[in-house]
Amino acid sequence: MKIAVNLLPFREEIAGVGRFTKNILQELAEIDNRNQYFLFCTKNSRRYFKAEKENFNYIICGFNSNKILSRILWEQLILPFQLFLRNIDILFTPSVAIPTLFRGRKITVIHDIAYVKNKNKYPPGRRIYLSAATKVAFKLSKTILTVSEFTEREIRAYFKDEDKRITVIYNGVSKAFFENSSIETKNSIKEKYKLPKKFLLYVGAIEPGKNIEIIIEAFVDFLMKTGQQIKLVLTGGLGWQKENILKLLDKYSIKEEVVILPYLTDEELPYIYNSALILLYLSAYEGFGLPVLEGMASGVPVIASNVPPIQEFAHDAAFLVNPFDKEKLVKIIQNIIMYSNTERNEIITKGRERARKFTWSKSARTILSLFNEEANSKS
């Protein structure tokens, strides 16, 4: 069977959806030697997708990945022709950008409907595009995949379709996050990024809806109440409306207390997590919440928002709070900072045990079973 994978939406830096795709492809390369894969990507994004097997074929598409209009035109007009030439059986799209002219079978991942639930997350133009692309993907795809039971319910309610086949495949966490970082490696990463000795950590895009304002205000209150020599590290990349966050740092005169890191690789992230005192992740809306799972695996106590998808996978292995309850957040930070080694190790152990239940291998095997099911139904 010939399976095409649409990687065209991914650019020079990949975030949550890109990391999902990267890990799924790596696992598929490990477990599937039978099917032929055709990965359509750009020169800039090729380096992230390292499924180096004989049955994995890379097609480098010649357009500037930073020019959205060029990508859309290539995707909608040229990609269908390329798929036709290769007699593709299934098009797997890890995001929602499907070529509408392709008449073969489509399996598409919808990670969330944040463009509806959190309208400030995206600039207006991008929100309109995501809305249109998601509606088309939902209508034309034979099977929809999503990353939590909560998001499945959201999708069904929004599209008012109980008959569409939707399969839940949870995000996973790579083995590297479970490995204990050596002191030498930790010190090397700390030196590279000039990390403070003690810090609270946020991982994710710096954009609306992530409640970074609440994190900063809680951090300020924590410093005022305790006088602790602890800093706040933000990493994941400056995104839409980043100016609001920078103004907040000026307002509270804490520029020296907050470190904003550049984009980090998957190889570096485990060491950053493992070096932090606490991971803070207070999104108002999520389809899943991958940094929470990675933090639990990495051996750092996690304070996360009590939104349904995070409750779904974290259970009692993280401290779940109302993402707008600043006072409660400050209190939990204070409690964790005061933990004895025994208490800290207990919550870390619980987090790691819970995180081990979510693997990319398990998710990839579910996807492969869908591919094979399609092949059998066709024959």
C-alpha positions as CSV (number, residue, x, y, z in Angstrom):
1,M,0.0,0.0,0.0
2,K,1.2,3.5,-0.8
3,I,0.7,6.1,1.9
4,A,1.4,9.8,1.4
5,V,2.1,12.1,4.4
6,N,1.5,15.8,4.0
7,L,4.2,17.6,5.9
8,L,3.9,20.8,3.9
9,P,2.5,23.0,6.8
10,F,5.6,22.6,8.9
11,R,8.3,25.2,8.7
12,E,11.7,25.9,10.1
13,E,10.6,25.4,13.7
14,I,8.0,22.8,14.8
15,A,5.7,23.1,17.8
16,G,3.2,20.6,19.3
17,V,1.6,19.3,16.1
18,G,5.1,19.1,14.4
19,R,6.5,17.2,17.3
20,F,3.5,14.8,17.3
21,T,4.2,14.2,13.6
22,K,7.9,13.7,14.1
23,N,7.5,11.1,16.7
24,I,4.7,9.2,15.0
25,L,6.8,8.9,11.8
26,Q,9.8,7.7,13.7
27,E,7.7,5.0,15.3
28,L,6.0,4.0,12.1
29,A,9.4,3.6,10.5
30,E,10.3,1.1,13.3
31,I,7.2,-1.0,13.1
32,D,6.2,-0.9,9.4
33,N,8.5,-2.4,6.8
34,R,5.6,-3.4,4.5
35,N,3.9,-0.2,3.3
36,Q,5.5,2.4,1.1
37,Y,5.5,6.0,2.5
38,F,5.9,9.2,0.5
39,L,6.7,12.1,2.8
40,F,6.0,15.5,1.1
41,C,8.0,18.2,2.9
42,T,10.1,21.3,2.3
43,K,13.8,21.7,2.5
44,N,13.5,23.6,5.8
45,S,11.4,21.0,7.6
46,R,13.1,17.9,6.2
47,R,15.6,17.8,9.1
48,Y,12.9,17.2,11.7
49,F,11.5,14.1,10.1
50,K,14.1,11.4,10.3
51,A,12.4,8.2,9.4
52,E,15.4,6.7,7.6
53,K,14.1,3.4,6.2
54,E,14.0,2.0,2.6
55,N,10.2,2.2,2.5
56,F,10.2,5.9,3.5
57,N,10.6,8.2,0.5
58,Y,11.1,12.0,0.9
59,I,9.8,14.3,-1.8
60,I,11.2,17.8,-1.3
61,C,8.7,20.4,-2.5
62,G,10.2,23.5,-4.1
63,F,8.5,26.5,-2.5
64,N,9.4,28.9,0.4
65,S,7.8,27.3,3.5
66,N,7.6,30.7,5.2
67,K,5.3,32.0,2.5
68,I,1.9,30.7,3.5
69,L,0.2,31.5,0.2
70,S,2.8,29.6,-1.7
71,R,2.3,26.6,0.5
72,I,-1.5,26.7,0.1
73,L,-1.2,27.0,-3.7
74,W,1.3,24.1,-3.9
75,E,-0.8,22.0,-1.5
76,Q,-4.1,22.5,-3.4
77,L,-2.9,22.5,-7.0
78,I,0.4,20.6,-7.3
79,L,0.2,18.1,-4.5
80,P,-3.0,16.3,-5.8
81,F,-1.2,15.8,-9.2
82,Q,1.8,14.4,-7.4
83,L,-0.4,12.0,-5.4
84,F,-2.1,10.9,-8.6
85,L,1.2,10.2,-10.4
86,R,2.3,8.0,-7.5
87,N,-1.0,6.1,-7.3
88,I,-1.4,6.9,-3.6
89,D,-3.8,4.8,-1.7
90,I,-4.1,6.9,1.5
91,L,-3.2,10.5,2.3
92,F,-2.3,10.9,6.0
93,T,-2.4,14.5,7.1
94,P,-1.1,15.1,10.7
95,S,-2.6,18.6,10.6
96,V,-5.9,19.7,8.9
97,A,-4.4,21.0,5.6
98,I,-5.7,18.5,3.0
99,P,-5.6,19.0,-0.8
100,T,-9.3,19.1,-1.7
101,L,-8.8,17.8,-5.3
102,F,-7.3,14.5,-4.1
103,R,-10.0,11.9,-4.4
104,G,-8.3,9.0,-2.6
105,R,-8.8,8.0,1.0
106,K,-7.9,10.6,3.7
107,I,-7.0,10.1,7.3
108,T,-6.6,13.5,9.0
109,V,-5.7,14.6,12.5
110,I,-7.6,17.4,14.2
111,H,-5.8,18.3,17.4
112,D,-8.3,20.8,18.7
113,I,-10.8,23.4,17.7
114,A,-9.0,26.3,19.5
115,Y,-9.9,28.7,16.7
116,V,-13.5,28.4,18.0
117,K,-12.9,28.1,21.7
118,N,-10.0,30.5,22.1
119,K,-10.4,33.1,19.4
120,N,-7.6,35.3,20.6
121,K,-5.0,32.5,20.1
122,Y,-4.6,33.3,16.4
123,P,-4.5,36.4,14.2
124,P,-7.8,36.9,12.4
125,G,-6.5,35.7,9.0
126,R,-5.1,32.5,10.4
127,R,-8.2,31.8,12.4
128,I,-10.4,32.2,9.3
129,Y,-8.0,29.8,7.4
130,L,-8.0,27.2,10.2
131,S,-11.8,27.3,10.4
132,A,-12.2,26.7,6.7
133,A,-9.4,24.1,6.5
134,T,-10.8,22.1,9.5
135,K,-14.3,22.1,8.1
136,V,-13.1,20.8,4.7
137,A,-10.9,18.2,6.4
138,F,-13.7,17.0,8.6
139,K,-16.1,16.7,5.6
140,L,-13.7,15.0,3.1
141,S,-11.7,12.7,5.4
142,K,-12.9,9.1,5.9
143,T,-11.4,8.9,9.3
144,I,-10.6,11.7,11.8
145,L,-7.9,11.2,14.5
146,T,-7.7,13.3,17.6
147,V,-5.7,13.4,20.8
148,S,-8.2,13.2,23.7
149,E,-11.7,12.0,24.4
150,F,-12.5,15.6,25.4
151,T,-11.5,16.8,21.9
152,E,-13.5,14.1,20.3
153,R,-16.6,15.3,22.1
154,E,-15.8,18.9,21.2
155,I,-15.4,18.0,17.5
156,R,-18.6,16.0,17.4
157,A,-20.6,18.8,19.1
158,Y,-19.2,21.5,16.9
159,F,-19.7,19.6,13.6
160,K,-23.0,18.0,14.8
161,D,-22.0,14.7,13.3
162,E,-22.3,11.5,15.4
163,D,-21.6,9.2,12.4
164,K,-18.2,10.4,11.4
165,R,-15.5,7.9,12.4
166,I,-13.2,9.6,15.0
167,T,-10.4,7.7,16.7
168,V,-8.6,8.9,19.8
169,I,-4.8,8.5,19.8
170,Y,-3.2,10.1,22.8
171,N,0.1,12.0,22.5
172,G,3.1,10.1,23.8
173,V,6.3,10.9,25.5
174,S,9.7,9.9,24.3
175,K,12.1,7.7,26.3
176,A,14.6,10.5,26.6
177,F,12.3,12.4,29.0
178,F,12.5,9.5,31.5
179,E,16.3,9.4,31.6
180,N,17.9,11.1,34.6
181,S,20.1,13.9,33.4
182,S,23.7,13.8,34.5
183,I,25.1,16.7,36.5
184,E,27.6,17.4,33.6
185,T,24.9,17.5,31.0
186,K,22.6,19.7,33.1
187,N,25.5,22.1,33.8
188,S,26.3,22.2,30.1
189,I,22.7,23.1,29.1
190,K,22.6,25.7,32.0
191,E,25.8,27.3,30.7
192,K,24.6,27.4,27.1
193,Y,21.4,29.2,27.9
194,K,22.6,31.1,31.0
195,L,19.9,29.4,33.1
196,P,19.5,30.5,36.8
197,K,20.4,28.1,39.6
198,K,16.7,27.9,40.7
199,F,13.8,28.5,38.4
200,L,10.1,27.9,37.7
201,L,9.5,26.8,34.1
202,Y,6.9,27.3,31.4
203,V,7.1,25.4,28.1
204,G,4.9,26.3,25.2
205,A,4.2,29.1,22.8
206,I,4.1,32.6,24.3
207,E,0.7,33.6,23.0
208,P,-2.9,34.4,24.1
209,G,-4.8,31.6,25.8
210,K,-1.7,30.1,27.6
211,N,-2.4,32.3,30.6
212,I,1.2,33.5,30.8
213,E,-0.1,36.7,32.3
214,I,-1.4,34.7,35.3
215,I,1.9,32.8,35.6
216,I,3.8,36.1,35.7
217,E,1.5,37.8,38.2
218,A,1.6,34.7,40.4
219,F,5.4,34.7,40.2
220,V,5.5,38.3,41.3
221,D,3.2,37.6,44.2
222,F,5.3,34.6,45.2
223,L,8.5,36.7,45.2
224,M,6.8,39.4,47.3
225,K,5.5,36.9,49.8
226,T,8.6,34.8,50.2
227,G,11.6,36.8,49.1
228,Q,13.0,33.6,47.4
229,Q,15.9,33.9,45.0
230,I,14.1,32.0,42.3
231,K,13.5,33.1,38.6
232,L,11.0,32.3,35.9
233,V,12.0,30.7,32.6
234,L,9.7,30.9,29.6
235,T,10.5,28.8,26.5
236,G,8.7,27.8,23.4
237,G,9.1,30.8,21.2
238,L,7.5,34.3,21.1
239,G,4.2,34.2,19.3
240,W,1.1,36.3,18.5
241,Q,0.6,39.3,20.7
242,K,4.0,38.7,22.5
243,E,4.1,42.5,23.2
244,N,1.5,42.1,25.9
245,I,3.9,39.8,27.9
246,L,6.9,42.1,27.4
247,K,4.8,45.0,28.7
248,L,3.9,43.0,31.7
249,L,7.5,42.4,32.6
250,D,8.1,46.2,32.4
251,K,5.0,46.9,34.5
252,Y,6.3,44.7,37.4
253,S,10.0,45.6,36.8
254,I,11.0,41.9,36.7
255,K,13.0,41.8,33.4
256,E,16.0,40.6,35.4
257,E,13.9,37.8,37.1
258,V,12.4,36.4,33.9
259,V,14.5,34.5,31.3
260,I,13.0,34.0,27.8
261,L,14.7,31.2,25.9
262,P,14.8,30.7,22.2
263,Y,13.3,27.7,20.4
264,L,14.7,24.5,21.9
265,T,15.3,21.2,20.2
266,D,13.7,17.9,21.4
267,E,17.1,16.8,22.5
268,E,17.5,19.8,24.9
269,L,14.0,19.9,26.3
270,P,14.4,17.0,28.8
271,Y,17.3,18.6,30.5
272,I,15.5,21.9,30.8
273,Y,12.5,20.2,32.4
274,N,14.7,18.2,34.7
275,S,16.6,21.3,35.9
276,A,13.4,23.2,37.0
277,L,11.9,23.3,40.4
278,I,8.3,23.3,39.1
279,L,6.6,23.3,35.6
280,L,3.7,25.7,35.2
281,Y,1.2,25.1,32.5
282,L,-2.0,27.1,32.9
283,S,-3.8,27.1,29.5
284,A,-7.4,28.2,29.5
285,Y,-8.1,25.7,26.7
286,E,-6.2,22.6,25.4
287,G,-6.7,19.7,23.0
288,F,-4.2,17.8,25.1
289,G,-1.3,19.6,26.8
290,L,1.9,17.8,25.8
291,P,4.3,19.8,28.1
292,V,2.4,18.5,31.1
293,L,3.0,14.9,30.1
294,E,6.7,15.7,29.3
295,G,7.2,17.4,32.6
296,M,5.8,14.5,34.5
297,A,8.1,12.1,32.6
298,S,11.1,14.3,33.2
299,G,10.8,14.3,37.0
300,V,9.6,17.8,37.8
301,P,6.5,18.6,39.9
302,V,3.8,20.0,37.6
303,I,1.1,22.6,38.3
304,A,-1.4,22.6,35.4
305,S,-4.8,23.9,34.6
306,N,-7.7,21.6,35.4
307,V,-9.1,21.7,31.9
308,P,-10.7,18.3,30.9
309,P,-8.0,16.9,28.5
310,I,-5.3,17.5,31.1
311,Q,-7.5,15.9,33.8
312,E,-8.0,13.0,31.4
313,F,-4.4,11.9,31.2
314,A,-2.7,13.5,34.3
315,H,-5.2,12.3,37.0
316,D,-3.6,13.0,40.4
317,A,0.0,12.9,39.2
318,A,0.0,16.7,38.7
319,F,-1.4,19.6,40.8
320,L,-4.5,20.7,38.8
321,V,-5.9,24.2,39.5
322,N,-8.4,26.7,38.0
323,P,-6.1,28.5,35.5
324,F,-7.5,31.8,36.7
325,D,-7.1,31.3,40.4
326,K,-3.9,33.2,41.1
327,E,-4.1,32.9,44.9
328,K,-4.4,29.1,44.7
329,L,-1.5,28.9,42.3
330,V,0.8,30.9,44.5
331,K,-0.1,28.7,47.5
332,I,0.7,25.5,45.6
333,I,4.0,27.0,44.4
334,Q,4.9,27.8,48.0
335,N,4.0,24.4,49.2
336,I,6.1,22.6,46.6
337,I,9.1,24.8,47.2
338,M,8.9,23.8,50.9
339,Y,8.6,20.1,50.2
340,S,11.1,17.7,51.8
341,N,13.1,15.5,49.5
342,T,10.8,12.6,50.4
343,E,7.6,14.6,49.5
344,R,9.2,15.9,46.3
345,N,10.3,12.4,45.2
346,E,6.8,11.0,45.9
347,I,5.1,13.4,43.5
348,I,7.9,12.9,40.9
349,T,7.5,9.1,41.1
350,K,3.7,9.4,40.7
351,G,4.2,11.6,37.6
352,R,6.6,9.3,36.0
353,E,4.5,6.2,36.6
354,R,1.5,8.0,35.0
355,A,3.5,9.3,32.1
356,R,4.8,5.8,31.2
357,K,1.2,4.8,30.1
358,F,1.5,7.2,27.1
359,T,3.9,6.2,24.4
360,W,4.4,7.2,20.8
361,S,4.7,3.5,19.9
362,K,1.1,2.8,21.1
363,S,-0.2,5.8,19.1
364,A,1.7,4.8,16.0
365,R,0.4,1.2,16.2
366,T,-3.2,2.5,16.3
367,I,-2.5,4.6,13.2
368,L,-0.9,1.6,11.4
369,S,-3.9,-0.6,12.2
370,L,-6.1,2.1,10.6
371,F,-3.9,2.1,7.5
372,N,-4.0,-1.7,7.2
373,E,-7.8,-1.8,7.8
374,E,-8.2,0.6,4.9
375,A,-6.0,-1.7,2.7
376,N,-8.1,-4.7,3.7
377,S,-11.4,-2.9,3.1
378,K,-10.2,-1.8,-0.4
379,S,-9.2,-5.3,-1.4
